[in-house]
Amino acid sequence: MKILSLRLIIALIVGVTLVSLASSWYEVRTTKDALRRELESKAETLGQSLATGAEAPLQAGDTARLELMIQRSTNHDHVLGIGIYGRDGIPLVVTPGLGSLISGAPKLMSDALHGNRTVSEFVRSHLKRTHMLVAPIRTADNKVIGEVIVVQDATYIRTEIIRAWSRFFLRIAIQVLVIASITLLVLRWSLTGPIARISLWMKALRTGRHAVQPTAQDLNLLSPFANELAPLAESMQQARAAAEAEARLRNINESLWTAQRLADHVRNRLNGSNLFVVSNREPYRHIRQDKKVKVTVPASGLVTAIEPILRACHGTWVAHGSGNADADTVDIHDRLQVPPDDPRYTLRRVWLSSEEEDGYYNGFANEGLWPLCHIAHTRPTFRTSDWEYYNTVNQKFADAVVEEIAGEEHPVVLIQDYHFALLPRLLKDRLPHARVAIFWHIPWPNAESFSICPWQRELLDGLLGADLIGFHTQAHCNNFLNTVDNVLESKVDWEHFSIERNQHRSSVLPFPISVEFVEDRSEAQTGMNAEEERSALLLELGIEATYLGVGVDRVDYTKGILERFQAVESLLERYPKYQGKFTFIQIGAPTRSRIKRYADFQAEVRAEAERINDRFKRGKWKAIVFKNREHTHEEVQRYYRAAHLCMVTSLHDGMNLVAKEYVAARQDERGVLILSRFTGAARELHDAIIVNPYDIESTAEAIAQALEMNVSEMVDRMRRMRRSVRERNIYWWAGSLIRELCELRLKQKGYTNISVIRKAQVER
């Protein structure tokens, strides 16, 4: 008992000392920062005042007036010296002794001159702590004609810090003495006897001997522990049996990720932390139609992946409230609980004005970043007003996230896509304890292409606020690392795929996104096989055809729709036997119609389809059917199941989930996927027919190859692709991303070799 008492006292003393030291260090640091800021502020005020006042006499060559100015200013607190220099660095007017103090100033003076800005820093000069500030003297047309240097004494800051530490050490000593004394008294009077009696009772229970439970009065505060001790052995035995059964079940389903497995996995990884998801698109929109409010769910793989996580951990989703009835359904804090029929997590809506939405979303995000990152030969448009709105909206979302996170000890933030490149830095600066990840859903171009962006430094610095930056492919990660290496002063670790900047490390890793893989959709549920589904669709479309191809895209110039139509035209030219037999159905959802490039492109697609149809017009047959409207998930699935082939011919794409959706929909293991080599999906679905969408003739040959492929080869290809999508589905993607983010903090603290862990995960 004496050893226990001694250990407890020592532990308390050490704990109190450490907590007190940490608290004291924080207070000292705060005091030091405040004193330094105060000194910097005074220096800046004085320097700017002198720079403004010196303009006229400097231009006039009135050195007497300049001398009078600095003589009056030397009376300010802590000022050691002031000097006024010409643009060529020659001193014009200086206080006595200034030359001995500014041995480190030439660099500051050069920085201020070339940058046309005020610069300052704390330096040691002859063992004396000083603060130096250099301010440029400008004319009315912003031309630099000279410089003002102000040197201040900073030794008083160290003196104040030493005094503060002295007070803190005295306070800590008194606290330790008082706590140790109280602890010793409590142990002696209240715990020694009860602990000894319960120890004897526990020994009797362990050895199986007859034991009489001590009275509650004897055990005092330990009575709850005594009441639970007796059934402990039986409870542990039951728990062990349940754990073994669960382990057997998990081993059986280990390769298949489901929504429930994802929820369990993330709940375990978060370990009580809350998850905050940020995206431009919201998971639920409220639309007013015919005086009624209707809830709509966007057809989004992101919603499919993230919802199980948020349901499991009761997290928060922060998104733009874009529905015309969204504002009518939230509380005073702009929140509501979703899903509507079974509320499990919080949706926080952020409101944007029409000007903000147009500048941030239509402007900078989709006329600037989108074409910049997609090598589709459309010139990006960069407007200063759009950039300003992009900054404003990112700041709005940062404010909303910080408000939601208030009070969280270990929050986890998952940011989605290129709309929020600045958000990681904004959050990390205000919430350094948060674990922050951003997933970039579009490609990252090479460094030279990205360099045309006027605000490339700001975008990269914003992204590097994240602890984890995710892309679809390793190639995009490599492009990002190269870009940072070329633009920013940072340490790029190619071995571990990470970037260190300003003492913060960001891991840059690939996480190929996927789709939900539903196993139980069968003929019994749909009521039709592929042949019957095809006949029903042709009847609804009012056309006759033997073979069907399908493409599903937003009408976007990066998707290669025009090239796809031209490949169909080339097929019909080279293989006339398919005229009257092969019909290609293009499902094209309108998108970003307020942007002129998109409106023009939609008209081009429609005109191209009409031109080809007019050329090969024959009875009820059509070469191309262009379905230019939004389609539900169920409608698209019918086309997937009925089509002999699916064409995904993007000119440049991050992943393109249409390819994986088509594979997941083909439970009959039929159908052929024609896939652009410039998609992320091409790096996973090797059994697709890989094409260069710019090569129209070879793409036409790929269509012919797909139509003439024998059933055995078709089944083998589709079976292998389905296995890939099944094992790496959308839940696997989300689980991998959250796992990596949650483990990253531990790796950084312990300096674990990230590449070794990553290799082990890949091998599993």
C-alpha positions in Angstrom: 0.0 0.0 0.0 2.9 2.3 0.7 4.2 1.7 -2.8 0.7 2.4 -4.2 0.5 5.6 -2.3 3.9 6.7 -3.4 3.1 5.9 -7.0 -0.2 7.8 -6.9 1.4 10.8 -5.3 4.2 10.8 -7.8 1.8 10.4 -10.7 -0.3 13.3 -9.5 2.7 15.5 -9.0 4.0 14.7 -12.5 0.6 15.2 -14.0 -0.1 18.4 -12.3 3.4 19.7 -13.1 3.1 18.8 -16.8 -0.4 20.3 -17.1 0.8 23.4 -15.3 3.9 23.7 -17.4 1.8 23.2 -20.6 -0.6 25.9 -19.4 2.2 28.2 -18.4 4.0 27.7 -21.6 0.9 28.6 -23.5 0.4 31.7 -21.4 4.0 32.7 -21.8 3.8 32.1 -25.5 0.7 34.2 -25.7 2.3 37.0 -23.8 5.4 36.8 -25.9 3.4 36.9 -29.1 1.3 39.8 -27.9 4.4 41.8 -27.0 6.0 41.1 -30.3 2.8 42.0 -32.2 2.6 45.2 -30.2 6.2 46.1 -31.0 5.7 45.2 -34.7 2.5 47.3 -34.8 4.3 50.3 -33.3 7.2 49.9 -35.8 4.9 49.6 -38.7 2.9 52.7 -37.7 6.1 54.7 -37.2 7.6 53.4 -40.4 4.6 54.1 -42.5 4.3 57.6 -41.0 7.9 58.4 -41.8 7.7 56.9 -45.3 4.6 59.1 -46.0 6.1 62.2 -44.6 9.5 61.7 -46.3 8.2 61.6 -49.8 8.1 65.4 -50.4 11.4 66.4 -48.7 13.1 63.4 -50.3 12.0 64.5 -53.8 13.0 68.1 -53.0 16.4 67.0 -51.6 15.5 68.7 -48.3 17.8 66.8 -45.9 17.3 69.2 -43.1 13.6 68.5 -43.0 14.4 64.8 -43.0 16.7 65.2 -40.1 14.1 67.0 -38.1 11.6 64.2 -38.8 13.8 61.4 -37.5 14.9 63.5 -34.5 11.3 63.9 -33.5 10.6 60.2 -34.0 13.6 58.9 -31.9 11.6 59.8 -28.7 9.2 56.8 -29.3 9.4 53.9 -26.9 12.1 51.3 -27.6 13.5 53.1 -30.7 17.2 52.6 -31.1 17.8 54.2 -34.4 16.1 55.5 -37.6 17.5 56.0 -41.1 16.4 57.2 -44.5 18.1 55.8 -47.5 17.9 56.5 -51.2 16.8 54.0 -53.8 20.4 53.2 -54.4 20.9 52.2 -50.8 23.0 55.2 -49.9 22.1 56.6 -46.4 20.7 60.2 -46.6 19.8 60.8 -42.9 20.6 58.4 -40.0 20.6 58.6 -36.3 24.0 58.1 -34.5 25.0 54.5 -34.0 22.5 53.1 -36.5 25.2 51.7 -38.8 26.4 49.3 -36.0 22.9 47.9 -35.6 21.9 47.1 -39.1 24.4 44.5 -40.2 21.5 42.2 -41.2 19.4 44.9 -42.8 20.6 44.9 -46.4 18.5 41.8 -47.2 15.5 43.5 -45.7 16.2 46.6 -47.6 16.5 44.7 -50.8 13.3 42.7 -50.2 11.4 45.9 -49.5 12.8 47.7 -52.5 12.1 44.9 -55.0 8.8 43.8 -53.5 7.6 47.4 -53.0 6.3 46.4 -49.6 7.1 46.9 -45.9 9.2 44.0 -44.4 10.3 43.4 -40.9 11.9 40.8 -38.7 13.4 40.2 -35.2 17.2 39.9 -35.3 20.2 39.8 -33.0 22.7 42.6 -33.4 25.9 42.4 -31.4 24.2 40.2 -28.8 21.3 42.7 -28.6 17.8 41.6 -29.5 16.3 44.1 -31.9 13.4 44.5 -34.3 14.0 45.9 -37.7 11.5 47.3 -40.1 12.1 48.7 -43.7 9.3 50.6 -45.4 9.5 51.9 -49.0 9.0 55.6 -49.7 6.6 55.8 -52.7 5.6 58.6 -54.9 1.9 59.3 -55.8 2.3 56.9 -58.8 3.6 54.1 -56.5 7.2 54.4 -57.6 9.8 53.6 -54.9 12.2 56.5 -54.4 13.8 55.5 -51.1 13.4 53.5 -47.9 12.9 54.1 -44.1 14.5 51.7 -41.6 13.4 51.7 -38.0 15.4 49.7 -35.4 13.8 49.0 -32.0 15.0 47.5 -28.8 13.3 44.1 -28.2 15.3 43.0 -25.1 12.4 44.1 -22.8 10.3 41.2 -24.3 12.8 38.6 -23.0 12.9 40.3 -19.6 9.1 40.1 -19.3 9.1 36.4 -20.3 11.7 35.6 -17.6 9.5 37.4 -15.0 6.5 35.5 -16.2 8.3 32.1 -15.9 9.4 33.0 -12.4 5.8 33.6 -11.3 4.6 30.4 -12.9 7.3 28.3 -11.3 6.4 29.6 -7.9 2.7 28.9 -8.5 3.5 25.4 -9.7 5.5 24.6 -6.6 2.7 25.7 -4.4 0.2 23.7 -6.3 2.3 20.5 -6.2 2.8 20.9 -2.4 -0.9 21.4 -1.7 -2.1 18.5 -4.0 0.5 16.1 -2.6 -0.5 16.8 1.0 -4.2 16.4 0.2 -3.6 13.2 -1.7 -1.6 11.7 1.2 -4.4 12.5 3.7 -7.1 11.0 1.5 -5.1 7.8 0.9 -4.4 7.4 4.6 -7.9 8.1 5.9 -10.2 6.9 3.2 -8.8 4.2 0.9 -6.1 2.1 2.6 -8.5 0.0 4.6 -11.3 -0.6 2.0 -8.7 -1.5 -0.7 -7.1 -4.0 1.6 -10.4 -5.7 2.4 -11.5 -5.8 -1.3 -8.2 -7.2 -2.2 -8.7 -10.2 0.1 -12.2 -10.7 -1.3 -11.0 -10.6 -4.9 -8.3 -13.2 -4.0 -11.0 -15.5 -2.6 -13.1 -15.1 -5.7 -10.1 -15.9 -8.0 -9.1 -19.0 -6.1 -12.7 -20.2 -5.9 -12.9 -20.2 -2.1 -15.9 -19.2 -0.2 -15.9 -15.4 0.1 -18.1 -13.0 2.1 -18.7 -9.7 0.3 -17.6 -6.8 2.5 -20.3 -4.5 3.6 -21.1 -1.4 1.6 -20.0 0.8 4.5 -16.6 -0.9 4.5 -16.2 -0.5 0.8 -17.6 3.0 0.7 -17.1 4.5 -2.8 -15.8 1.0 -4.1 -19.2 -0.6 -3.7 -20.2 -0.3 -7.4 -17.0 -2.0 -8.3 -17.7 -4.8 -5.8 -21.2 -5.4 -7.2 -19.8 -5.9 -10.7 -16.9 -8.1 -9.8 -18.9 -11.3 -9.2 -20.4 -11.8 -12.6 -17.3 -10.5 -14.4 -16.0 -14.0 -15.3 -19.2 -15.1 -16.8 -19.6 -11.8 -18.8 -16.0 -12.1 -20.2 -16.7 -15.7 -21.3 -19.8 -14.7 -23.2 -18.0 -11.7 -24.8 -15.2 -14.0 -25.9 -17.6 -16.4 -27.6 -19.4 -13.5 -29.4 -16.1 -12.1 -30.6 -15.0 -15.4 -32.1 -18.4 -15.8 -33.9 -18.1 -12.3 -35.3 -14.6 -12.9 -36.4 -15.7 -16.0 -38.3 -18.5 -14.0 -40.0 -16.1 -11.2 -41.0 -13.6 -13.7 -42.5 -16.4 -15.1 -44.7 -17.3 -11.6 -46.0 -13.9 -10.0 -45.8 -13.6 -9.3 -49.5 -17.0 -7.6 -49.9 -17.5 -4.1 -48.6 -21.1 -3.2 -47.8 -22.8 -0.1 -46.3 -22.9 -1.8 -42.9 -19.3 -2.9 -43.0 -18.3 0.6 -43.9 -20.4 2.0 -41.1 -18.8 -0.4 -38.6 -15.3 0.2 -40.0 -15.6 4.0 -39.8 -17.2 4.0 -36.4 -14.2 2.0 -35.1 -11.6 4.3 -36.9 -13.1 7.5 -35.8 -13.1 6.2 -32.2 -15.7 8.7 -31.0 -14.6 11.6 -33.2 -17.2 13.3 -35.4 -17.0 13.4 -39.2 -17.7 16.6 -41.1 -18.2 16.3 -44.9 -18.1 19.4 -47.2 -19.3 19.4 -50.7 -20.9 21.8 -53.1 -23.8 19.4 -53.9 -26.2 18.6 -51.0 -27.5 15.0 -50.4 -31.1 16.2 -50.1 -32.8 19.1 -51.9 -36.2 20.6 -51.1 -38.0 21.7 -54.2 -41.4 23.5 -54.2 -43.7 22.1 -56.9 -47.4 22.8 -57.2 -47.4 24.4 -53.7 -45.9 21.3 -52.2 -42.4 20.7 -51.0 -40.7 17.7 -52.6 -37.5 16.1 -51.4 -35.1 15.0 -54.1 -31.9 12.9 -53.8 -29.3 13.6 -56.6 -28.0 10.5 -58.5 -24.5 10.7 -57.0 -22.0 8.1 -56.1 -20.7 10.5 -53.5 -24.0 10.4 -51.6 -24.0 6.6 -51.9 -20.5 6.4 -50.3 -20.7 9.1 -47.6 -24.2 8.6 -46.2 -23.5 5.3 -44.4 -20.6 6.9 -42.7 -22.6 9.9 -41.5 -25.5 7.7 -40.4 -23.1 5.5 -38.4 -21.4 8.4 -36.6 -24.2 11.0 -36.6 -21.9 13.3 -38.4 -22.6 16.6 -40.3 -22.7 17.3 -44.0 -22.1 21.0 -45.0 -23.3 21.9 -48.5 -24.7 24.6 -50.6 -28.5 24.9 -50.1 -29.6 25.1 -53.8 -33.2 24.0 -53.6 -35.9 26.7 -53.9 -37.5 25.4 -50.7 -34.3 24.6 -48.8 -34.5 27.7 -46.6 -38.1 26.8 -45.5 -37.0 23.4 -44.0 -34.0 24.4 -41.8 -33.9 25.6 -38.2 -32.5 29.0 -37.1 -29.0 27.6 -37.4 -29.5 26.5 -41.0 -29.6 22.8 -40.0 -31.9 19.9 -40.4 -31.8 16.2 -39.7 -31.7 13.8 -42.6 -32.8 11.5 -44.1 -36.3 12.8 -43.8 -37.8 9.4 -43.0 -35.1 8.3 -40.6 -33.0 11.2 -39.3 -29.5 10.0 -38.5 -27.2 12.9 -39.3 -27.1 16.7 -39.7 -27.3 18.6 -43.0 -25.9 22.2 -42.6 -26.8 24.4 -45.5 -24.7 27.4 -46.7 -26.5 30.1 -48.6 -25.0 31.8 -51.6 -26.2 34.8 -53.5 -26.8 34.5 -57.3 -23.7 36.6 -57.9 -21.6 34.4 -55.6 -22.9 31.2 -57.2 -22.3 32.5 -60.7 -18.8 33.8 -59.9 -17.6 30.9 -57.7 -19.3 27.9 -59.4 -20.0 28.8 -63.0 -17.1 31.2 -63.2 -13.9 30.2 -61.5 -14.7 26.6 -60.7 -16.2 25.6 -64.1 -14.8 28.1 -66.6 -11.4 28.2 -64.9 -10.4 25.1 -63.0 -12.5 22.6 -64.9 -11.0 23.2 -68.4 -7.6 23.9 -66.7 -7.5 20.4 -65.2 -9.1 18.6 -68.2 -6.8 18.5 -71.2 -9.7 18.8 -73.7 -8.4 21.9 -75.6 -10.9 24.3 -74.2 -9.2 27.5 -73.0 -9.8 28.3 -69.3 -11.2 31.7 -68.5 -9.8 33.5 -65.5 -11.5 36.6 -64.2 -10.5 38.5 -61.1 -14.1 38.9 -60.0 -14.6 35.1 -60.2 -11.5 34.6 -58.1 -12.8 37.0 -55.5 -16.1 35.2 -55.3 -14.3 31.8 -55.1 -12.4 33.2 -52.1 -15.6 34.6 -50.5 -17.5 31.3 -50.9 -14.6 29.2 -49.5 -14.5 31.6 -46.6 -18.2 31.2 -46.1 -17.9 27.4 -46.0 -14.9 27.7 -43.6 -17.0 29.8 -41.2 -19.9 27.3 -41.4 -17.6 24.3 -40.7 -15.8 26.0 -37.8 -19.2 26.8 -36.3 -20.3 23.2 -36.6 -17.0 21.9 -35.2 -17.0 24.2 -32.1 -16.1 22.2 -29.1 -15.0 19.0 -30.9 -11.7 17.6 -29.6 -10.7 15.4 -32.6 -12.8 16.4 -35.6 -12.3 14.7 -39.0 -13.1 16.9 -42.0 -13.6 15.4 -45.5 -13.7 18.0 -48.3 -14.9 17.1 -51.8 -13.6 18.4 -55.1 -12.2 21.4 -56.9 -14.8 23.8 -55.6 -13.0 24.1 -52.3 -9.2 24.3 -53.1 -8.7 27.1 -50.5 -10.8 25.5 -47.7 -8.2 23.1 -46.2 -5.8 26.0 -45.4 -8.7 28.1 -44.1 -9.7 25.3 -41.7 -6.2 24.2 -40.7 -5.2 27.7 -39.7 -8.3 28.0 -37.5 -8.6 24.4 -36.3 -5.0 23.0 -36.2 -6.3 20.0 -34.2 -8.7 18.8 -36.9 -7.7 16.1 -39.3 -8.5 17.4 -42.8 -8.6 15.6 -46.1 -9.7 16.7 -49.6 -10.5 14.4 -52.5 -10.0 15.9 -55.9 -12.5 14.2 -58.2 -11.1 15.6 -61.5 -7.7 15.1 -63.0 -4.7 17.1 -62.0 -2.8 18.3 -65.1 1.0 18.5 -65.6 2.9 21.4 -63.9 3.3 23.3 -67.2 -0.4 23.3 -67.9 -1.4 24.3 -64.4 1.1 27.2 -64.5 -1.2 29.3 -66.6 -3.5 29.8 -63.7 -2.8 33.3 -62.3 -3.5 32.1 -58.7 -1.7 28.8 -58.8 0.3 29.6 -55.6 -2.8 30.4 -53.6 -4.6 27.3 -54.8 -1.7 25.0 -54.0 -1.1 26.6 -50.6 -4.8 26.2 -49.9 -4.7 22.5 -50.8 -1.6 21.9 -48.7 -3.5 22.8 -45.6 -4.9 19.3 -45.8 -3.3 16.4 -44.0 -4.4 14.1 -46.8 -4.9 15.0 -50.5 -6.6 12.2 -52.6 -6.7 11.7 -56.3 -8.1 8.9 -58.5 -4.8 7.7 -59.9 -1.1 7.7 -59.0 -0.5 9.7 -62.2 -2.6 12.6 -60.9 -0.7 12.4 -57.6 2.6 12.6 -59.4 1.4 15.6 -61.5 0.4 17.4 -58.2 3.7 16.7 -56.6 5.5 18.0 -59.6 3.4 21.1 -59.7 4.1 21.9 -56.0 7.8 21.2 -56.5 7.9 23.7 -59.4 5.8 26.5 -57.8 6.2 26.5 -54.0 9.1 26.4 -51.6 8.5 23.0 -50.0 10.0 19.6 -49.4 8.5 17.0 -51.8 9.1 13.5 -50.5 8.8 11.2 -53.5 9.5 8.1 -51.6 6.5 8.6 -49.2 4.4 10.7 -51.6 4.1 13.6 -49.3 4.9 17.3 -49.1 6.2 19.3 -46.2 5.6 23.0 -46.1 5.7 25.4 -43.2 6.2 22.4 -40.8 3.1 20.7 -42.0 3.1 17.4 -43.9 0.4 16.6 -46.5 0.2 13.0 -47.8 -0.8 12.8 -51.5 -2.3 9.4 -52.3 -4.5 7.7 -54.9 -8.0 6.5 -54.0 -9.8 5.3 -57.1 -13.5 6.0 -56.6 -16.1 3.4 -57.5 -19.8 2.6 -57.5 -22.2 0.6 -55.4 -22.2 -3.1 -56.4 -25.7 -4.6 -55.8 -25.7 -8.4 -55.9 -29.4 -9.1 -55.6 -30.8 -7.4 -58.7 -31.9 -10.2 -60.9 -34.3 -11.1 -63.7 -36.9 -12.0 -61.1 -36.9 -8.4 -59.9 -36.8 -6.6 -63.2 -39.2 -9.1 -64.8 -37.2 -9.2 -68.1 -33.9 -10.5 -69.5 -31.6 -8.3 -71.6 -33.3 -9.3 -74.9 -36.8 -8.4 -73.5 -35.5 -5.2 -72.0 -34.0 -4.2 -75.3 -37.3 -4.9 -77.2 -39.3 -2.8 -74.7 -36.9 0.1 -75.0 -36.9 0.1 -78.8 -40.7 0.0 -78.7 -40.8 3.0 -76.4 -38.3 4.9 -78.6 -40.3 4.1 -81.7 -37.3 2.7 -83.6 -36.2 -0.6 -85.1 -32.7 -2.0 -84.5 -30.8 -5.2 -83.9 -27.9 -3.9 -81.9 -27.8 -1.2 -79.2 -24.9 0.9 -77.9 -25.3 3.3 -75.1 -23.4 6.4 -73.7 -24.3 8.1 -70.5 -22.8 11.5 -69.8 -23.4 15.1 -68.9 -23.3 17.1 -72.1 -19.8 18.3 -71.4 -17.0 19.0 -73.9 -14.6 16.7 -72.0 -16.7 13.6 -72.5 -15.9 13.1 -76.2 -19.5 12.9 -77.3 -18.8 14.5 -80.7 -15.9 12.1 -81.4 -18.2 9.2 -80.3 -20.8 10.2 -82.8 -18.2 10.5 -85.5 -16.9 7.0 -84.6 -20.5 5.6 -85.1 -20.6 7.4 -88.5 -17.2 5.8 -89.4 -18.5 2.4 -88.4 -21.5 2.7 -90.7 -19.3 3.9 -93.5 -16.8 1.0 -93.2 -19.3 -1.7 -92.3 -22.5 -1.0 -94.3 -24.0 -4.2 -92.9 -24.7 -2.4 -89.6 -26.8 0.3 -91.4 -30.4 -0.3 -90.3 -29.2 -2.6 -87.5 -26.9 -0.7 -85.1 -28.4 2.2 -83.1 -26.4 4.3 -80.6 -28.3 5.9 -77.7 -26.7 8.9 -76.1 -28.2 9.8 -72.7 -27.0 13.4 -72.2 -28.0 15.3 -69.2 -27.9 19.1 -69.6 -25.3 20.8 -67.4 -24.0 24.3 -66.6 -26.3 25.7 -69.3 -25.7 29.3 -68.0 -22.1 29.0 -69.3 -21.9 29.9 -73.0 -19.4 27.2 -73.9 -21.8 24.5 -72.5 -24.8 26.0 -74.2 -22.9 26.1 -77.5 -21.6 22.5 -77.1 -25.1 21.2 -76.4 -26.3 22.7 -79.7 -23.2 21.2 -81.5 -24.1 17.7 -80.2 -27.7 18.0 -81.2 -26.7 19.2 -84.7 -24.1 16.4 -85.2 -26.7 13.7 -84.2 -29.2 15.2 -86.7 -26.6 15.4 -89.5 -25.5 11.7 -89.1 -29.2 10.6 -88.9 -30.1 12.6 -92.1 -27.1 11.0 -93.9 -28.1 7.4 -93.0 -31.9 7.8 -92.8 -33.8 4.6 -93.3 -37.4 3.8 -92.2 -37.9 3.5 -88.5 -34.2 3.0 -87.9 -31.9 5.8 -86.5 -28.2 5.8 -86.3 -28.1 8.0 -83.2 -30.8 8.7 -80.5 -29.9 11.7 -78.4 -31.9 11.8 -75.1 -31.1 15.3 -73.9 -32.7 15.3 -70.4 -32.2 14.2 -66.9 -32.7 10.4 -66.3 -33.2 8.6 -63.0 -30.9 5.9 -61.8 -33.5 3.3 -62.6 -34.0 4.6 -66.2 -30.3 4.5 -66.9 -30.0 1.0 -65.5 -32.5 -0.3 -68.1 -30.3 1.1 -70.9 -27.2 -0.5 -69.3 -28.9 -3.9 -69.1 -30.2 -3.7 -72.7 -27.2 -2.4 -74.6 -24.7 -4.7 -76.4 -22.0 -2.2 -75.7 -21.3 0.9 -73.7 -19.0 3.7 -74.9 -17.0 5.8 -72.4 -14.8 8.0 -74.6 -13.8 10.9 -72.5 -11.1 13.1 -73.8 -9.8 13.4 -70.2 -11.4 12.3 -67.0 -10.6 11.7 -63.4 -12.3 8.3 -63.2 -15.6 8.2 -65.1 -18.0 6.1 -63.0 -20.2 5.3 -66.0 -17.8 2.6 -67.0 -18.1 1.0 -63.5 -21.9 1.5 -63.4 -22.2 -0.4 -66.7 -20.1 -3.3 -65.4 -22.0 -3.4 -62.1 -25.4 -3.5 -64.0 -24.5 -6.5 -66.2 -25.4 -9.4 -63.9 -25.9 -11.5 -67.0 -22.1 -11.1 -67.6 -22.8 -9.9 -71.2 -22.0 -6.6 -72.9 -18.7 -5.0 -73.9 -17.2 -1.8 -72.5 -15.3 0.5 -74.9 -13.2 2.8 -72.7 -11.0 5.8 -73.3 -7.4 5.4 -72.3 -7.6 8.9 -70.9 -9.9 7.9 -68.0 -8.9 6.8 -64.6 -11.2 3.7 -65.0 -8.9 2.5 -67.8 -6.2 1.8 -65.2 -8.5 -0.7 -63.4 -10.8 -2.2 -66.1 -8.2 -3.8 -68.3 -10.7 -6.1 -70.0 -12.5 -3.2 -71.6 -11.6 -2.4 -75.2 -9.2 0.6 -74.6 -9.3 3.3 -77.3 -7.9 6.7 -78.2 -11.1 8.8 -78.6 -9.2 11.2 -80.9 -8.6 8.3 -83.3 -12.1 8.1 -84.9 -11.3 5.2 -87.3 -9.8 3.0 -84.5 -12.7 3.7 -82.3 -15.0 2.6 -85.1 -13.0 -0.6 -85.3 -13.5 -1.1 -81.6 -17.3 -0.8 -82.0 -17.1 -3.5 -84.7 -14.9 -5.7 -82.5 -17.5 -5.4 -79.7 -20.4 -6.3 -81.9 -18.6 -9.3 -83.3 -17.1 -10.6 -80.1 -18.0 -14.2 -79.3 -19.9 -14.9 -76.1 -17.2 -16.8 -74.4 -14.7 -13.9 -74.6 -17.4 -11.4 -73.7 -18.3 -13.3 -70.5 -14.6 -13.8 -69.5 -13.9 -10.1 -69.9 -17.1 -8.9 -68.1 -16.6 -11.5 -65.3 -13.1 -10.1 -64.5 -14.2 -6.5 -64.6 -17.2 -7.3 -62.3 -14.8 -8.9 -59.8 -12.7 -5.8 -59.8 -15.7 -3.5 -59.2 -17.2 -5.8 -56.6 -14.1 -5.9 -54.5 -13.2 -2.2 -54.9 -16.7 -0.7 -54.7 -17.8 2.7 -53.4 -17.7 1.5 -49.8 -14.2 0.3 -50.1 -13.2 3.7 -51.5 -14.7 5.6 -48.6 -13.3 3.1 -46.0 -9.8 3.4 -47.5 -10.0 7.2 -47.4 -11.2 7.5 -43.8 -8.7 4.8 -42.6 -5.8 6.5 -44.2 -6.8 9.9 -42.8 -7.3 8.5 -39.3 -4.0 6.7 -39.3 -2.1 9.6 -40.8 -2.0 11.5 -37.5 -0.5 8.6 -35.7 2.1 8.1 -38.5 3.2 11.7 -38.4 3.6 11.7 -34.6 5.5 8.5 -34.6 7.4 9.1 -37.9 6.3 5.8 -39.2 7.4 4.8 -42.7 4.3 5.6 -44.7 5.5 3.7 -47.8 5.8 0.5 -45.8 2.3 0.8 -44.4 0.9 1.7 -47.9 2.7 -1.3 -49.5 1.2 -3.6 -46.9 -2.3 -2.2 -47.5 -1.9 -2.7 -51.3 -0.7 -6.3 -50.8 -3.8 -7.0 -48.6 
